[in-house]
Amino acid sequence: MRLFRNPIFSMLIALLMGMGLGLGYAWLISPVNYVDANPAILRADFKDQYRVVIAAAYDASHDLARARARLELLSDSDPIAELSAQAQRMIGAGASLEETQPLVQLATDLQQGFANPAATNSLGINAPATMAGFASTPFTAVSSTPNIENPTTAESAPTEELLESASVSTLTFDQTPLAPQQFFTATPRPTSTATAVMRAPFMLVGQDPICNPDLEAGLLQFSMRDSRQDQVAGVEIIVTWAEGEDRLFTGFKPEIGDGYADFTMQADVIYSVRVVEGGSFVPNLSAPACTQENGEAYRGGLLLTFQQP
């Protein structure tokens, strides 16, 4: 009984009872219901799904202003970097290029500040999908009605008598055989067919060691350019070594460049690089040894520059 008379014990019991009553009211009686919540409070995986939906909508509408406004609802510090990072994560998880292309395209257009024009057919006119399977319905010639010799009598006679007289005349007199019916089928118009465009091969035009202690050690960088020195996104690169293989795609880091990709080389490992489009092959690559001003050695990087002729 003396224990219950202790004021500290009484305060502790009251505090626990209050906490229990508060939790029971908040969880059972009146739980919190989120209505019209801001997308910025979503979990990281739900934000990824939200970006995929935004990229898919942009891929269909090419409305860059609306896509930018939707991304702002996530309150990302750098929406372009988040799109690129998510595309890299999807590639690492086994996603195909077709699945990540809308994210890459949206990041690229946001970086450039304008939307790429929609795809057109060979005539330069947007081709609706509904025209692809168009075919004309066959037309059938309609046979002529029986010839009535006395139109005055036919106009005054009732309909039943007119039909009966026409039927009797058809049974009584020989008629010239009718010509066989001809069916006319309209020939469908040719539709444009998308043709895969093969780009010119990428040739190695530069292999430069990079000795910069501020960069990641052993960083293998790629720069893919066309014949006009413009960077090219979406180029697949395969890096192989004795223990494994990795696939890269340019364009996932538009803040550096649309034709940029990189890979981290380990020490004392020999790598080979192959550009899938064109088959350019570069063997025997390794991280160069660099030295700082104080004499300390560190692993440098390489910059491989490929260009179309």
TORMAR-260200 format. One record per residue (C-alpha): residue number from 1; z, x, y. Coordinates in nm, 2 decimals. Layout:
BEGIN
NUM,Z,X,Y
...
This chain:
BEGIN
1,0.00,0.00,0.00
2,0.06,0.29,0.23
3,-0.30,0.40,0.18
4,-0.43,0.07,0.33
5,-0.20,0.11,0.63
6,-0.36,0.44,0.71
7,-0.58,0.39,1.02
8,-0.83,0.65,0.92
9,-0.88,0.49,0.58
10,-0.91,0.15,0.74
11,-1.18,0.28,0.98
12,-1.37,0.44,0.69
13,-1.36,0.11,0.49
14,-1.48,-0.09,0.79
15,-1.76,0.16,0.86
16,-1.89,0.14,0.50
17,-1.87,-0.24,0.50
18,-2.06,-0.25,0.83
19,-2.33,-0.01,0.70
20,-2.37,-0.22,0.38
21,-2.40,-0.55,0.57
22,-2.65,-0.39,0.81
23,-2.87,-0.25,0.53
24,-2.85,-0.58,0.34
25,-2.96,-0.77,0.65
26,-3.24,-0.53,0.73
27,-3.37,-0.51,0.37
28,-3.31,-0.85,0.23
29,-3.26,-1.11,0.50
30,-3.49,-0.99,0.78
31,-3.70,-0.70,0.67
32,-3.95,-0.54,0.91
33,-4.30,-0.68,0.90
34,-4.58,-0.47,1.06
35,-4.84,-0.68,1.25
36,-5.14,-0.52,1.42
37,-5.00,-0.17,1.36
38,-5.16,0.13,1.52
39,-5.37,0.33,1.27
40,-5.20,0.65,1.40
41,-4.89,0.56,1.19
42,-5.09,0.55,0.87
43,-5.02,0.79,0.59
44,-5.25,1.09,0.55
45,-5.44,0.95,0.26
46,-5.49,0.62,0.44
47,-5.62,0.80,0.74
48,-5.87,0.98,0.52
49,-6.00,0.64,0.39
50,-6.01,0.52,0.75
51,-6.23,0.81,0.85
52,-6.46,0.75,0.55
53,-6.51,0.39,0.67
54,-6.58,0.50,1.03
55,-6.84,0.75,0.91
56,-7.01,0.50,0.69
57,-7.03,0.25,0.98
58,-7.17,0.52,1.21
59,-7.42,0.62,0.94
60,-7.55,0.26,0.95
61,-7.53,0.19,1.33
62,-7.56,0.53,1.49
63,-7.32,0.40,1.76
64,-7.15,0.72,1.86
65,-6.94,0.57,2.14
66,-6.79,0.31,1.90
67,-6.72,0.58,1.63
68,-6.55,0.80,1.89
69,-6.33,0.50,2.00
70,-6.23,0.42,1.65
71,-6.14,0.78,1.57
72,-5.92,0.79,1.89
73,-5.70,0.52,1.73
74,-5.58,0.78,1.47
75,-5.45,1.00,1.76
76,-5.57,1.32,1.60
77,-5.54,1.63,1.82
78,-5.89,1.74,1.72
79,-6.10,1.46,1.55
80,-6.40,1.69,1.49
81,-6.18,1.94,1.30
82,-6.01,1.66,1.10
83,-6.35,1.53,0.99
84,-6.47,1.87,0.88
85,-6.14,1.95,0.70
86,-6.16,1.62,0.52
87,-6.52,1.69,0.41
88,-6.40,2.03,0.28
89,-6.12,1.87,0.08
90,-6.36,1.61,-0.07
91,-6.60,1.89,-0.18
92,-6.31,2.08,-0.33
93,-6.21,1.76,-0.52
94,-6.56,1.73,-0.67
95,-6.72,1.49,-0.43
96,-7.10,1.51,-0.40
97,-7.29,1.60,-0.08
98,-7.41,1.24,-0.04
99,-7.05,1.13,-0.02
100,-6.95,1.38,0.24
101,-7.27,1.38,0.44
102,-7.17,1.09,0.67
103,-6.85,1.28,0.77
104,-7.05,1.60,0.84
105,-7.31,1.41,1.04
106,-7.05,1.23,1.25
107,-6.87,1.56,1.32
108,-7.19,1.73,1.41
109,-7.30,1.45,1.65
110,-6.96,1.44,1.81
111,-6.99,1.81,1.86
112,-7.33,1.78,2.01
113,-7.25,1.47,2.22
114,-7.54,1.26,2.11
115,-7.65,1.07,1.80
116,-7.95,1.17,1.59
117,-8.23,0.91,1.58
118,-8.26,0.68,1.29
119,-8.50,0.77,1.00
120,-8.86,0.64,1.04
121,-9.14,0.59,0.80
122,-9.47,0.78,0.81
123,-9.61,0.56,1.09
124,-9.31,0.63,1.31
125,-9.19,0.27,1.28
126,-8.85,0.17,1.15
127,-8.92,0.01,0.81
128,-8.69,-0.28,0.71
129,-8.56,-0.27,0.36
130,-8.68,-0.63,0.30
131,-9.04,-0.53,0.32
132,-9.02,-0.29,0.03
133,-9.06,-0.56,-0.24
134,-9.29,-0.80,-0.05
135,-9.56,-0.97,-0.26
136,-9.78,-1.26,-0.16
137,-9.75,-1.59,-0.35
138,-10.08,-1.68,-0.53
139,-10.29,-1.95,-0.37
140,-10.46,-2.21,-0.59
141,-10.78,-2.40,-0.49
142,-10.73,-2.78,-0.47
143,-10.99,-3.00,-0.64
144,-11.17,-3.25,-0.42
145,-11.11,-3.62,-0.44
146,-11.37,-3.86,-0.61
147,-11.66,-3.95,-0.38
148,-11.66,-4.32,-0.27
149,-12.00,-4.46,-0.19
150,-11.89,-4.76,0.02
151,-11.63,-4.64,0.27
152,-11.62,-4.97,0.45
153,-11.51,-5.15,0.13
154,-11.27,-4.87,0.05
155,-11.10,-4.90,0.38
156,-11.04,-5.28,0.34
157,-10.94,-5.27,-0.03
158,-10.58,-5.22,-0.13
159,-10.47,-4.89,-0.25
160,-10.42,-5.00,-0.61
161,-10.77,-5.14,-0.63
162,-10.92,-4.82,-0.48
163,-10.75,-4.61,-0.74
164,-10.85,-4.85,-1.02
165,-11.22,-4.85,-0.91
166,-11.22,-4.47,-0.88
167,-11.07,-4.44,-1.24
168,-11.34,-4.68,-1.38
169,-11.62,-4.50,-1.22
170,-11.50,-4.17,-1.36
171,-11.49,-4.32,-1.71
172,-11.83,-4.50,-1.69
173,-12.07,-4.25,-1.53
174,-12.15,-3.89,-1.62
175,-12.04,-3.65,-1.36
176,-12.14,-3.30,-1.29
177,-11.89,-3.06,-1.45
178,-11.65,-2.91,-1.19
179,-11.66,-2.55,-1.13
180,-11.37,-2.36,-1.28
181,-11.08,-2.32,-1.06
182,-11.04,-1.98,-0.89
183,-10.70,-1.84,-0.83
184,-10.66,-1.61,-0.53
185,-10.39,-1.35,-0.54
186,-10.32,-1.15,-0.22
187,-10.30,-0.78,-0.28
188,-9.96,-0.65,-0.16
189,-9.98,-0.42,0.13
190,-9.88,-0.06,0.06
191,-9.53,0.04,0.16
192,-9.41,0.38,0.28
193,-9.23,0.59,0.02
194,-8.98,0.84,0.12
195,-9.09,1.19,0.02
196,-8.86,1.48,-0.02
197,-8.93,1.75,0.23
198,-8.90,2.10,0.10
199,-8.78,2.34,0.37
200,-8.89,2.70,0.39
201,-8.68,2.95,0.20
202,-8.39,3.13,0.38
203,-8.43,3.51,0.38
204,-8.16,3.76,0.44
205,-8.21,3.92,0.78
206,-7.87,4.07,0.85
207,-7.57,4.21,0.65
208,-7.30,4.33,0.89
209,-6.95,4.45,0.82
210,-6.68,4.28,1.04
211,-6.38,4.49,1.13
212,-6.15,4.25,1.33
213,-5.78,4.25,1.25
214,-5.75,3.91,1.41
215,-5.97,3.75,1.14
216,-5.87,3.66,0.79
217,-5.88,3.96,0.56
218,-6.19,3.97,0.34
219,-6.37,3.68,0.52
220,-6.73,3.64,0.40
221,-6.92,3.45,0.68
222,-7.27,3.29,0.65
223,-7.51,3.20,0.93
224,-7.81,2.99,0.84
225,-8.09,2.96,1.10
226,-8.44,2.82,1.11
227,-8.75,2.99,1.25
228,-8.65,2.89,1.60
229,-8.30,3.05,1.57
230,-8.14,2.70,1.55
231,-7.85,2.67,1.31
232,-7.91,2.45,1.00
233,-7.64,2.23,0.84
234,-7.63,2.11,0.49
235,-7.75,2.43,0.32
236,-7.59,2.49,-0.02
237,-7.46,2.85,-0.10
238,-7.33,2.96,-0.44
239,-7.08,3.25,-0.45
240,-7.02,3.40,-0.80
241,-6.80,3.67,-0.94
242,-6.69,3.78,-1.28
243,-6.41,3.52,-1.31
244,-6.57,3.22,-1.15
245,-6.80,3.05,-0.91
246,-6.77,2.86,-0.58
247,-7.02,2.63,-0.39
248,-7.03,2.61,-0.01
249,-7.22,2.40,0.24
250,-7.29,2.48,0.60
251,-7.20,2.23,0.87
252,-6.84,2.17,0.78
253,-6.71,2.37,1.08
254,-6.92,2.24,1.37
255,-6.67,2.39,1.61
256,-6.80,2.73,1.50
257,-7.16,2.63,1.43
258,-7.37,2.38,1.24
259,-7.51,2.66,1.02
260,-7.18,2.83,0.96
261,-6.98,2.86,0.63
262,-6.73,3.11,0.51
263,-6.55,3.23,0.19
264,-6.25,3.45,0.14
265,-6.31,3.76,-0.08
266,-6.04,3.92,-0.28
267,-5.97,4.29,-0.29
268,-6.16,4.50,-0.55
269,-6.38,4.21,-0.66
270,-6.77,4.23,-0.66
271,-6.95,3.91,-0.55
272,-7.30,3.78,-0.56
273,-7.45,3.52,-0.32
274,-7.74,3.29,-0.38
275,-7.89,3.03,-0.14
276,-7.99,2.73,-0.35
277,-8.27,2.63,-0.11
278,-8.52,2.92,-0.15
279,-8.33,3.12,-0.41
280,-8.24,3.41,-0.18
281,-8.01,3.64,-0.39
282,-7.77,3.90,-0.25
283,-7.57,4.10,-0.51
284,-7.29,4.36,-0.51
285,-7.09,4.23,-0.21
286,-6.73,4.33,-0.15
287,-6.48,4.34,0.14
288,-6.53,4.66,0.34
289,-6.24,4.89,0.42
290,-6.15,4.90,0.79
291,-5.90,5.10,0.99
292,-5.69,5.00,1.29
293,-5.63,5.22,1.59
294,-5.30,5.33,1.45
295,-5.46,5.44,1.13
296,-5.35,5.15,0.91
297,-5.61,5.03,0.66
298,-5.70,4.67,0.61
299,-5.97,4.46,0.44
300,-6.26,4.37,0.67
301,-6.52,4.10,0.63
302,-6.90,4.06,0.61
303,-7.15,3.85,0.80
304,-7.46,3.75,0.62
305,-7.74,3.61,0.84
306,-8.02,3.41,0.67
307,-8.33,3.28,0.85
308,-8.64,3.08,0.77
309,-8.98,3.25,0.83
